[in-house]
Amino acid sequence: MHPHIIRLYEVIETSSDIYVVMEYVKSGELFDYIVEKGRLQEDEARNFFQQIISGVEYCHRNMVVHRDLKPENLLLDSKCNVKIADFGLSNIMRDGHFLKTSCGSPNYAAPEVWRL
């Protein structure tokens, strides 16, 4: 468990559906927060980045790669703390093996991912 990763409480599977019960995060997406504010002050942006980096470092230390990190998948709790969410494209890293599947959101892909 990490303070900047959405908490998964339970997965319930029925014959026709799968339900995922997660932590309730009151303040919505970081994307909407930025759009509403127009821009972030440096101190606020730094605080968000520190929280994101802390969460990503925890994932990587536990061999998990998110693969779709974007403002829409970063949720804010009632105190404006970041919670990394939506691990639907995530994968487990294995030593000596690179992940080669191209996935995630094209609008957020790094330039080196695009092949002409």
C-alpha positions in Angstrom: 0.0 0.0 0.0 1.3 3.5 -0.9 -0.3 6.9 -0.2 -0.2 7.9 -3.9 -1.6 4.7 -5.4 -5.3 4.1 -5.6 -6.3 1.4 -3.1 -7.9 -1.7 -4.4 -10.3 -3.2 -1.8 -11.9 -6.1 -3.6 -12.6 -7.7 -6.9 -15.9 -9.5 -7.2 -16.6 -11.8 -10.1 -20.0 -13.1 -11.0 -20.9 -15.3 -13.9 -21.5 -12.2 -16.1 -19.6 -9.3 -14.6 -16.5 -8.3 -12.7 -16.7 -5.5 -10.1 -13.6 -3.7 -8.9 -14.1 -2.0 -5.5 -11.5 0.8 -5.0 -10.8 3.7 -2.7 -13.2 6.7 -3.3 -11.3 9.7 -4.4 -13.4 12.8 -4.1 -11.8 15.6 -6.1 -11.6 14.0 -9.6 -8.9 13.9 -12.2 -5.7 16.1 -12.2 -6.6 16.8 -15.8 -9.8 18.5 -14.9 -8.2 20.3 -12.0 -5.5 21.8 -14.3 -8.2 22.8 -17.0 -10.3 24.5 -14.3 -7.3 26.4 -12.9 -5.8 27.2 -16.2 -2.3 26.7 -14.9 -0.5 25.6 -11.8 1.9 27.6 -9.6 5.4 26.2 -9.4 5.0 25.0 -5.8 1.8 23.2 -6.5 3.2 21.6 -9.7 6.3 20.5 -7.7 4.1 18.9 -5.0 2.1 17.0 -7.6 5.3 15.8 -9.4 6.9 14.7 -6.1 3.8 12.6 -5.3 3.6 11.1 -8.8 7.3 10.2 -8.7 6.9 8.6 -5.3 4.1 6.5 -6.6 5.8 5.5 -9.8 9.0 4.6 -7.9 7.0 2.4 -5.6 5.5 0.6 -8.6 8.8 0.1 -10.3 10.4 -1.1 -7.1 7.6 -3.7 -7.1 8.2 -4.5 -10.8 4.9 -2.9 -12.0 4.9 -0.7 -15.1 1.8 1.5 -15.4 2.1 2.2 -19.2 -0.7 4.8 -19.3 0.4 7.5 -16.9 -1.5 10.8 -17.8 -3.4 13.5 -16.0 -6.7 11.7 -16.6 -5.3 8.7 -14.6 -4.1 10.8 -11.7 -6.9 11.4 -9.2 -7.0 13.9 -6.4 -8.3 13.2 -2.9 -10.1 15.8 -0.8 -6.7 17.2 0.3 -5.4 17.4 -3.3 -3.1 14.5 -2.9 -2.4 12.5 -6.1 -3.6 8.9 -6.4 -2.3 7.0 -9.4 -5.2 5.0 -10.9 -6.3 2.9 -13.9 -3.8 0.1 -14.0 -5.6 -1.5 -16.9 -2.6 -1.4 -19.2 -0.1 -2.2 -16.5 2.3 -5.1 -16.7 4.9 -6.9 -14.5 8.6 -6.4 -15.4 10.9 -9.3 -15.4 14.6 -8.8 -15.2 16.3 -8.9 -18.6 13.0 -8.7 -20.5 11.8 -5.5 -22.1 8.1 -4.8 -22.7 7.7 -4.3 -26.4 3.9 -3.8 -26.7 3.0 -0.3 -27.8 0.1 0.8 -25.6 -1.2 3.8 -23.8 -2.6 7.0 -25.1 -1.0 8.2 -28.4 -1.5 11.9 -27.4 0.9 11.3 -24.4 3.4 9.0 -26.1 7.0 10.1 -26.1 8.4 11.1 -29.6 10.8 8.2 -29.6 7.8 5.8 -29.5 6.6 7.0 -32.9 8.2 5.2 -35.9 7.8 6.7 -39.3 
